[in-house]
Amino acid sequence: MEQARNNLSIIVVIILLSSMAACSPGKPVDREAVKEEMASREFKRLTKAELMAGAETVSRKVVHSARNQFDTDGPLGVVQLADSLEASISRLLVTDQHFENSLHKEALPVWEAYSYAPEAADIHIQELTSGYFLVTEPIKNCTDSTALCGIWQILLPKKIVIEQL
């Protein structure tokens, strides 16, 4: 019985010592180093125009990369590119079922403009509240062998755009 009490008191002492070590604040040197590091960093404020311009630049790079990936690796290359960017790349189809999705409904005016324009090469970018940019790019001048004709929709995370700026 006394052996159990001694073991229990040793365990309590070890727990108290470890909790005191864990709860004690860092050394003053560490806190000073953190303060100096935070003071030396510059935080850049971005305007909405800068973000949208950055999204356009990044989306053009993504579309260019997607074309190259498709030419070399086929559709699997485009999927791998999207996964590496944490983005979603999809092709819009002209069916009523496809435009039932809320994201696709936003692209309907782009589709209508694409279908009537002789050569459409504009990128349409819309900022979403969920931390993403919705990018739609119509591609008209292409061959049937590449199968890239149509409107491609890219759901691009804002963090990717901000990292590029």
Backbone as CSV, one residue per row, in Angstrom:
resi,resn,N_x,N_y,N_z,CA_x,CA_y,CA_z,C_x,C_y,C_z
1,MET,0.819,-1.181,0.000,0.000,0.000,0.000,0.868,1.252,0.000
2,GLU,1.890,1.204,0.854,2.779,2.356,0.921,3.585,2.492,-0.366
3,GLN,3.904,1.356,-0.982,4.620,1.376,-2.265,3.764,2.064,-3.326
4,ALA,2.478,1.783,-3.353,1.565,2.397,-4.324,1.456,3.898,-4.075
5,ARG,1.435,4.296,-2.789,1.357,5.716,-2.447,2.619,6.440,-2.895
6,ASN,3.800,5.815,-2.730,5.058,6.416,-3.179,5.076,6.559,-4.699
7,ASN,4.615,5.514,-5.387,4.554,5.579,-6.849,3.604,6.685,-7.307
8,LEU,2.475,6.797,-6.628,1.500,7.831,-6.974,2.071,9.221,-6.741
9,SER,2.789,9.420,-5.640,3.372,10.737,-5.374,4.469,11.061,-6.387
10,ILE,5.224,10.064,-6.816,6.260,10.297,-7.836,5.604,10.696,-9.155
11,ILE,4.531,10.014,-9.513,3.818,10.342,-10.756,3.246,11.750,-10.692
12,VAL,2.684,12.135,-9.548,2.125,13.484,-9.390,3.223,14.531,-9.516
13,VAL,4.383,14.288,-8.919,5.496,15.232,-9.007,5.972,15.363,-10.453
14,ILE,6.068,14.259,-11.164,6.504,14.303,-12.565,5.502,15.080,-13.410
15,ILE,4.218,14.851,-13.178,3.182,15.575,-13.933,3.248,17.066,-13.633
16,LEU,3.423,17.431,-12.374,3.522,18.852,-12.016,4.737,19.503,-12.659
17,LEU,5.881,18.828,-12.628,7.090,19.394,-13.228,6.939,19.549,-14.738
18,SER,6.359,18.548,-15.383,6.205,18.651,-16.840,5.183,19.717,-17.216
19,SER,4.121,19.866,-16.431,3.143,20.914,-16.749,3.718,22.300,-16.492
20,MET,4.557,22.443,-15.475,5.188,23.743,-15.231,6.151,24.086,-16.354
21,ALA,6.859,23.100,-16.853,7.796,23.349,-17.954,7.046,23.686,-19.234
22,ALA,5.906,23.051,-19.438,5.139,23.299,-20.661,4.416,24.638,-20.619
23,CYS,4.015,25.088,-19.441,3.237,26.321,-19.328,4.092,27.563,-19.158
24,SER,5.361,27.404,-18.922,6.194,28.590,-18.713,6.389,29.318,-20.035
25,PRO,6.437,30.638,-20.011,6.624,31.378,-21.254,8.020,31.153,-21.819
26,GLY,8.161,31.459,-23.097,9.459,31.287,-23.743,10.503,32.204,-23.144
27,LYS,11.707,31.931,-23.495,12.796,32.766,-22.995,12.625,34.179,-23.537
28,PRO,13.080,35.190,-22.792,12.974,36.559,-23.298,13.692,36.747,-24.633
29,VAL,14.759,36.002,-24.854,15.495,36.108,-26.109,14.602,35.667,-27.266
30,ASP,13.836,34.588,-27.068,12.945,34.091,-28.114,11.858,35.117,-28.440
31,ARG,11.264,35.712,-27.410,10.217,36.712,-27.645,10.777,37.923,-28.376
32,GLU,11.972,38.326,-28.027,12.598,39.463,-28.708,12.865,39.138,-30.171
33,ALA,13.318,37.924,-30.437,13.592,37.525,-31.821,12.311,37.522,-32.647
34,VAL,11.224,37.068,-32.048,9.941,37.061,-32.763,9.483,38.488,-33.034
35,LYS,9.622,39.375,-32.059,9.231,40.776,-32.256,10.052,41.425,-33.363
36,GLU,11.349,41.157,-33.393,12.207,41.716,-34.444,11.816,41.177,-35.815
37,GLU,11.522,39.894,-35.879,11.129,39.283,-37.153,9.824,39.895,-37.666
38,MET,8.851,40.076,-36.787,7.573,40.666,-37.197,7.748,42.118,-37.621
39,ALA,8.633,42.835,-36.935,8.867,44.234,-37.301,9.575,44.345,-38.645
40,SER,10.406,43.359,-38.976,11.160,43.439,-40.228,10.327,43.035,-41.446
41,ARG,9.237,42.333,-41.239,8.407,41.904,-42.372,7.541,43.054,-42.864
42,GLU,7.376,43.082,-44.163,6.506,44.090,-44.758,5.241,43.404,-45.240
43,PHE,4.112,43.981,-44.905,2.837,43.452,-45.350,2.320,44.341,-46.460
44,LYS,2.116,43.745,-47.611,1.666,44.501,-48.773,0.149,44.411,-48.872
45,ARG,-0.495,45.546,-48.959,-1.943,45.565,-49.147,-2.228,45.535,-50.637
46,LEU,-3.094,44.630,-51.027,-3.447,44.494,-52.436,-4.823,45.084,-52.687
47,THR,-4.931,45.811,-53.774,-6.239,46.322,-54.169,-6.965,45.245,-54.962
48,LYS,-8.258,45.440,-55.132,-9.038,44.475,-55.901,-8.555,44.437,-57.350
49,ALA,-8.166,45.590,-57.889,-7.678,45.637,-59.272,-6.391,44.821,-59.414
50,GLU,-5.497,44.916,-58.419,-4.259,44.134,-58.465,-4.552,42.635,-58.380
51,LEU,-5.518,42.275,-57.534,-5.898,40.869,-57.426,-6.479,40.347,-58.732
52,MET,-7.353,41.139,-59.360,-7.974,40.703,-60.610,-6.929,40.609,-61.723
53,ALA,-6.003,41.566,-61.768,-4.934,41.507,-62.775,-4.050,40.283,-62.533
54,GLY,-3.768,40.010,-61.279,-2.989,38.821,-60.949,-3.719,37.542,-61.321
55,ALA,-5.027,37.526,-61.095,-5.822,36.347,-61.463,-5.813,36.138,-62.969
56,GLU,-5.855,37.230,-63.721,-5.817,37.103,-65.179,-4.468,36.555,-65.636
57,THR,-3.393,37.064,-65.047,-2.057,36.585,-65.410,-1.899,35.100,-65.083
58,VAL,-2.298,34.729,-63.879,-2.172,33.328,-63.468,-3.061,32.436,-64.325
59,SER,-4.273,32.910,-64.641,-5.177,32.074,-65.438,-4.646,31.880,-66.851
60,ARG,-4.015,32.910,-67.411,-3.409,32.740,-68.740,-2.291,31.693,-68.690
61,LYS,-1.502,31.722,-67.609,-0.448,30.715,-67.451,-1.047,29.318,-67.311
62,VAL,-2.149,29.223,-66.560,-2.796,27.928,-66.361,-3.335,27.392,-67.680
63,VAL,-3.969,28.268,-68.463,-4.521,27.834,-69.750,-3.392,27.403,-70.686
64,HIS,-2.310,28.175,-70.702,-1.160,27.814,-71.540,-0.586,26.462,-71.100
65,SER,-0.441,26.293,-69.793,0.079,25.023,-69.277,-0.879,23.875,-69.580
66,ALA,-2.191,24.150,-69.476,-3.180,23.099,-69.757,-3.105,22.660,-71.213
67,ARG,-2.922,23.624,-72.110,-2.787,23.268,-73.527,-1.547,22.403,-73.751
68,ASN,-0.443,22.810,-73.146,0.795,22.032,-73.298,0.656,20.633,-72.697
69,GLN,0.050,20.572,-71.508,-0.142,19.276,-70.859,-1.034,18.376,-71.698
70,PHE,-2.082,18.972,-72.302,-2.996,18.170,-73.109,-2.289,17.635,-74.347
71,ASP,-1.451,18.485,-74.950,-0.735,18.047,-76.153,0.254,16.922,-75.855
72,THR,0.880,16.971,-74.672,1.889,15.955,-74.361,1.301,14.731,-73.660
73,ASP,0.420,14.948,-72.685,-0.070,13.835,-71.859,-1.546,13.520,-72.035
74,GLY,-2.255,14.302,-72.828,-3.685,14.059,-73.000,-4.486,14.598,-71.821
75,PRO,-5.734,14.160,-71.694,-6.603,14.671,-70.623,-6.050,14.427,-69.224
76,LEU,-5.326,13.335,-69.037,-4.760,13.046,-67.721,-3.772,14.127,-67.296
77,GLY,-3.037,14.692,-68.247,-2.101,15.769,-67.933,-2.802,17.004,-67.411
78,VAL,-3.978,17.313,-67.967,-4.743,18.478,-67.500,-5.247,18.231,-66.084
79,VAL,-5.695,17.021,-65.810,-6.163,16.684,-64.466,-5.017,16.790,-63.467
80,GLN,-3.835,16.307,-63.838,-2.677,16.390,-62.947,-2.262,17.836,-62.715
81,LEU,-2.355,18.668,-63.751,-2.045,20.088,-63.597,-3.012,20.735,-62.615
82,ALA,-4.296,20.443,-62.754,-5.296,21.009,-61.847,-5.042,20.564,-60.417
83,ASP,-4.697,19.303,-60.228,-4.418,18.807,-58.881,-3.198,19.484,-58.277
84,SER,-2.178,19.736,-59.092,-0.971,20.378,-58.570,-1.237,21.822,-58.164
85,LEU,-2.199,22.470,-58.801,-2.537,23.858,-58.466,-3.652,23.962,-57.441
86,GLU,-4.206,22.834,-57.015,-5.383,22.819,-56.154,-6.529,23.569,-56.825
87,ALA,-6.607,23.472,-58.130,-7.640,24.156,-58.900,-8.571,23.111,-59.500
88,SER,-9.653,23.607,-60.057,-10.590,22.737,-60.752,-10.702,23.242,-62.181
89,ILE,-10.407,22.392,-63.134,-10.486,22.774,-64.539,-11.549,21.906,-65.188
90,SER,-12.538,22.544,-65.811,-13.587,21.778,-66.476,-13.988,22.481,-67.761
91,ARG,-14.561,21.712,-68.661,-15.011,22.258,-69.932,-16.524,22.373,-69.897
92,LEU,-17.041,23.545,-70.285,-18.484,23.759,-70.279,-19.097,23.150,-71.530
93,LEU,-20.187,22.476,-71.340,-20.916,21.883,-72.447,-22.235,22.626,-72.621
94,VAL,-22.783,22.602,-73.821,-24.033,23.321,-74.071,-25.203,22.374,-73.847
95,THR,-25.496,22.101,-72.615,-26.696,21.340,-72.283,-27.384,22.042,-71.133
96,ASP,-28.682,21.879,-71.058,-29.428,22.523,-69.975,-29.018,21.958,-68.623
97,GLN,-28.724,20.678,-68.567,-28.335,20.069,-67.301,-27.028,20.655,-66.794
98,HIS,-26.134,20.966,-67.709,-24.826,21.468,-67.293,-24.948,22.834,-66.633
99,PHE,-25.882,23.656,-67.092,-26.001,25.008,-66.546,-26.912,25.071,-65.327
100,GLU,-27.349,23.934,-64.816,-28.137,23.938,-63.584,-27.256,24.230,-62.375
101,ASN,-26.004,23.900,-62.446,-25.061,24.183,-61.369,-24.886,25.697,-61.260
102,SER,-24.837,26.223,-60.040,-24.777,27.680,-59.853,-23.518,28.286,-60.466
103,LEU,-22.372,27.589,-60.382,-21.153,28.130,-60.984,-21.297,28.207,-62.494
104,HIS,-21.932,27.204,-63.077,-22.076,27.184,-64.524,-23.086,28.227,-65.004
105,LYS,-24.082,28.548,-64.173,-25.050,29.585,-64.551,-24.348,30.929,-64.716
106,GLU,-23.323,31.164,-63.911,-22.576,32.416,-64.033,-21.813,32.469,-65.348
107,ALA,-21.509,31.322,-65.919,-20.760,31.278,-67.173,-21.664,31.310,-68.399
108,LEU,-22.984,31.263,-68.210,-23.905,31.247,-69.348,-23.754,32.470,-70.249
109,PRO,-23.646,33.707,-69.710,-23.427,34.854,-70.603,-22.119,34.747,-71.383
110,VAL,-21.101,34.167,-70.767,-19.827,33.996,-71.468,-20.018,33.017,-72.624
111,TRP,-20.801,31.963,-72.376,-21.056,30.986,-73.434,-21.804,31.630,-74.596
112,GLU,-22.803,32.461,-74.278,-23.576,33.113,-75.340,-22.689,34.052,-76.147
113,ALA,-21.820,34.798,-75.477,-20.902,35.692,-76.191,-19.936,34.883,-77.043
114,TYR,-19.496,33.769,-76.527,-18.558,32.908,-77.262,-19.201,32.364,-78.533
115,SER,-20.441,31.949,-78.427,-21.072,31.310,-79.577,-21.348,32.298,-80.699
116,TYR,-21.469,33.602,-80.392,-21.740,34.592,-81.438,-20.496,35.335,-81.899
117,ALA,-19.416,35.261,-81.159,-18.206,36.000,-81.535,-17.444,35.227,-82.603
118,PRO,-16.869,35.936,-83.598,-16.112,35.222,-84.622,-14.828,34.603,-84.066
119,GLU,-14.089,35.341,-83.290,-12.868,34.840,-82.652,-12.854,35.359,-81.227
120,ALA,-13.133,34.525,-80.282,-13.184,34.963,-78.888,-11.927,34.492,-78.185
121,ALA,-11.183,35.419,-77.640,-9.963,35.052,-76.926,-9.906,35.717,-75.565
122,ASP,-11.022,36.291,-75.127,-11.038,36.980,-73.842,-11.175,35.997,-72.692
123,ILE,-10.620,36.405,-71.579,-10.782,35.637,-70.354,-11.738,36.420,-69.468
124,HIS,-12.723,35.751,-68.943,-13.690,36.376,-68.049,-13.384,35.894,-66.633
125,ILE,-13.150,36.840,-65.722,-12.772,36.485,-64.356,-13.802,37.057,-63.395
126,GLN,-14.224,36.240,-62.460,-15.169,36.683,-61.449,-14.665,36.227,-60.088
127,GLU,-14.669,37.143,-59.127,-14.202,36.796,-57.787,-15.351,36.165,-57.017
128,LEU,-15.106,35.010,-56.437,-16.115,34.334,-55.636,-15.833,34.589,-54.168
129,THR,-16.864,34.519,-53.347,-16.686,34.810,-51.928,-16.005,33.676,-51.175
130,SER,-15.903,32.512,-51.772,-15.363,31.355,-51.065,-13.846,31.235,-51.164
131,GLY,-13.156,32.306,-51.555,-11.700,32.250,-51.643,-11.188,31.757,-52.974
132,TYR,-12.010,31.852,-54.013,-11.625,31.382,-55.338,-11.928,32.441,-56.382
133,PHE,-11.229,32.352,-57.506,-11.582,33.102,-58.699,-12.196,32.113,-59.676
134,LEU,-13.275,32.506,-60.330,-13.872,31.697,-61.381,-13.415,32.286,-62.700
135,VAL,-12.648,31.541,-63.445,-12.075,32.012,-64.701,-12.695,31.210,-65.831
136,THR,-13.220,31.896,-66.842,-13.709,31.190,-68.022,-12.982,31.743,-69.227
137,GLU,-12.445,30.852,-70.040,-11.755,31.291,-71.251,-12.317,30.555,-72.450
138,PRO,-12.861,31.310,-73.413,-13.309,30.669,-74.647,-12.131,30.444,-75.584
139,ILE,-12.051,29.269,-76.174,-10.981,28.942,-77.115,-11.640,28.551,-78.427
140,LYS,-11.469,29.391,-79.460,-12.106,29.103,-80.745,-11.120,28.623,-81.784
141,ASN,-9.974,29.273,-81.888,-9.059,28.888,-82.965,-8.209,27.706,-82.510
142,CYS,-8.729,26.523,-82.753,-8.021,25.304,-82.405,-8.452,24.229,-83.389
143,THR,-7.742,23.148,-83.375,-8.094,22.056,-84.279,-8.913,21.023,-83.520
144,ASP,-9.647,20.236,-84.243,-10.450,19.202,-83.595,-9.582,18.133,-82.945
145,SER,-8.369,17.985,-83.436,-7.502,16.939,-82.885,-7.098,17.241,-81.446
146,THR,-7.017,18.532,-81.082,-6.625,18.859,-79.709,-7.789,18.765,-78.742
147,ALA,-9.005,18.851,-79.252,-10.218,18.755,-78.430,-10.265,19.809,-77.334
148,LEU,-9.631,20.937,-77.545,-9.663,22.004,-76.546,-10.631,23.116,-76.924
149,CYS,-11.389,22.950,-77.985,-12.360,23.981,-78.349,-13.456,24.039,-77.294
150,GLY,-14.022,25.202,-77.147,-15.102,25.372,-76.186,-14.707,26.349,-75.106
151,ILE,-15.464,26.364,-74.046,-15.173,27.265,-72.924,-14.673,26.417,-71.767
152,TRP,-13.519,26.805,-71.288,-12.918,26.123,-70.153,-13.118,26.963,-68.912
153,GLN,-13.531,26.316,-67.843,-13.781,26.998,-66.578,-12.740,26.540,-65.567
154,ILE,-12.074,27.518,-64.950,-11.019,27.217,-63.979,-11.428,27.827,-62.642
155,LEU,-11.512,27.012,-61.621,-11.780,27.496,-60.274,-10.425,27.611,-59.594
156,LEU,-9.915,28.839,-59.498,-8.541,29.099,-59.092,-8.513,29.626,-57.658
157,PRO,-7.805,28.971,-56.734,-7.733,29.468,-55.357,-7.034,30.829,-55.291
158,LYS,-7.547,31.726,-54.459,-6.952,33.063,-54.322,-5.527,32.988,-53.793
159,LYS,-5.247,31.982,-52.964,-3.891,31.897,-52.405,-2.858,31.676,-53.501
160,ILE,-3.235,30.981,-54.584,-2.324,30.786,-55.712,-2.031,32.132,-56.364
161,VAL,-3.071,32.954,-56.513,-2.905,34.271,-57.135,-2.038,35.160,-56.257
162,ILE,-2.294,35.155,-54.965,-1.548,36.017,-54.039,-0.083,35.597,-53.982
163,GLU,0.191,34.295,-54.039,1.581,33.831,-54.021,2.342,34.299,-55.255
164,GLN,1.650,34.486,-56.376,2.300,34.903,-57.615,2.603,36.402,-57.639
165,LEU,1.938,37.183,-56.795,2.149,38.643,-56.796,3.378,39.033,-56.015
